[in-house]
Amino acid sequence: MENEAGGKSFDCVKMTREIRDKIYEETKHMSRSEVIEWYNAVTLEDPFFARLPEAKIVKPTKRRSTV
């Protein structure tokens, strides 16, 4: 999207990177189960997900061995 001066008024890539970096900073020192708890709490508070009746809580599962 460009404004009258020819510059971008909205940069989707920049916004996506800012969101990704914010989430990383909030979760970088959390364990896997803490990240899942954080995700569930954020999802329940988010107005977008609140409108989805099929939105479900993520439950921790056992990790599969890669060996």
C-alpha positions as CSV (number, residue, x, y, z in Angstrom):
1,M,0.0,0.0,0.0
2,E,1.4,3.4,-1.0
3,N,0.5,6.9,0.2
4,E,0.4,10.0,-1.9
5,A,4.1,10.7,-1.6
6,G,4.9,7.2,-3.0
7,G,6.1,5.7,0.2
8,K,4.7,2.7,1.9
9,S,2.0,3.6,4.5
10,F,2.0,0.0,5.8
11,D,4.8,-2.6,5.7
12,C,3.5,-6.1,6.3
13,V,7.0,-7.7,6.5
14,K,8.1,-5.1,9.1
15,M,5.0,-5.7,11.2
16,T,5.4,-9.5,11.0
17,R,9.0,-9.3,12.1
18,E,8.1,-6.9,15.0
19,I,5.4,-9.4,16.2
20,R,7.8,-12.3,15.9
21,D,10.5,-10.5,17.8
22,K,8.1,-9.5,20.6
23,I,6.9,-13.1,21.0
24,Y,10.4,-14.4,21.0
25,E,11.4,-11.9,23.7
26,E,8.5,-12.8,25.9
27,T,9.1,-16.6,25.6
28,K,12.8,-17.1,25.1
29,H,13.5,-18.2,28.7
30,M,10.4,-20.3,29.1
31,S,10.3,-24.1,29.1
32,R,8.1,-25.9,26.6
33,S,5.2,-26.3,29.1
34,E,5.5,-22.6,30.1
35,V,5.3,-21.6,26.4
36,I,2.2,-23.7,26.0
37,E,0.6,-22.0,29.1
38,W,1.6,-18.6,27.7
39,Y,0.1,-19.4,24.3
40,N,-3.2,-20.6,25.8
41,A,-3.5,-17.5,28.0
42,V,-2.8,-15.2,25.1
43,T,-5.1,-17.1,22.8
44,L,-8.0,-16.8,25.2
45,E,-7.5,-13.1,25.6
46,D,-7.2,-12.4,21.9
47,P,-10.4,-10.9,20.3
48,F,-9.8,-12.8,17.0
49,F,-9.6,-16.2,18.7
50,A,-12.4,-15.4,21.1
51,R,-14.7,-15.2,18.1
52,L,-13.8,-18.7,17.0
53,P,-16.0,-21.3,18.7
54,E,-13.7,-24.1,17.7
55,A,-10.6,-22.4,19.4
56,K,-9.2,-25.1,21.7
57,I,-6.6,-25.1,24.4
58,V,-3.4,-26.8,23.5
59,K,-2.4,-29.6,25.7
60,P,1.2,-30.6,26.2
61,T,2.1,-33.9,24.6
62,K,5.0,-36.2,24.9
63,R,7.8,-35.4,22.6
64,R,8.8,-38.0,20.1
65,S,12.3,-39.2,20.2
66,T,14.4,-38.3,17.2
67,V,16.8,-41.2,17.8
